């Protein structure tokens, strides 16, 4: 089995390539918009990316399912309860996807969002225990997905928290303790309040150390996970809606437009920065249109997994929109240091000539 975790520090976001080396078939989960690394790594391993699975409609960044589908011809898949403007495969609860020897099992785990899914990974179909589980934003390392992000569009915190509690206890904590946990975000993300800097763990470790999993009942769980949550950034709803839409891909946008646009707290602010030259000293966490190089880390999961920090990746590409907007003549460069407690990142600005490909490193 080929299993690679890509972790983008400036977005605190993880995506995954899972491939069966016996059949040459592969799946990418929760891709970012600059997709070259997935395509290159798959080709080098002799794999063909056939399916792109999104664990949910991400709110903190624009996902790369459309870009990766355009690059590979792969099918896009969401939970069966998700509605998209583009063609997508509906994944049923309990559905098994056989890549060859490697098998993926879909488990509906609503709560962070109604359409959230987790993906149990079996290295071999007849294994007694699964290799791991990709938990999206349902279960983090040290935390769980916050249930209050969709309360403004028809779902109450109480409803989603009750669903999240059931998903955790009935769908994830039923897995063996040795099952590795691979979430979609880490420390610095606004999708939780207590996320660890670790990028993977195990079900057993989370069962005994994750504060949210120690709640005695749903009311105690609700009180624990909602207390102290920072206000959701206003762009979250915007991005969550955009990730459902058949928007232009990043590749097609680059061919048409020389400008860089930013999905921040509102397009009017981006327009203001462009027209007045007034440059802010901070941006909402997760919104940093930059090109960063974070370097590689040594593999920490046991074989055959390989955990890597994404190199030469573009945070700015993950927040770019396909709608015509004014050119931004400056771009923001973010440091790798972040503060989860204050929900801020250290930012600095540099001038980027109009029409350039963006800042580097």
Buried (B, 14 or more C-beta within 10 A) or exposed (E): BBBBBBBBBBBBBBBBBBBBBEBBBBBBBBBBBBBEBBBEBBEEBEBBBBBBBBBBBBBBBBBBBBBBBBBBEBBBBBBBBBEBEEEBBEBEBEBEBEBBBBBBBBBBBBBBBBBBBBBBBBBEEEEEEBBBBBBBBBBBBBBBBBBBBBBEEEBEBBBBBBBBBBBBBEBBBEBEEEBBBBBBBBBBBBBBBBBBEBBBBBBBBBBEEBEBBEBEEBEEBBEBBBEEBEEBBEBBBBBBEBBBEEBBBBBBBBEEBEBBBBBBBEBEBBBBBBEEEEEEEEBBBBBBBBBBEBEEEEBEBEEEBBBBBBEEBBBBBBBBBBEEBBEBBBBBBBEEEBEBEEBBBEBEEEEBEEEEEBBEE
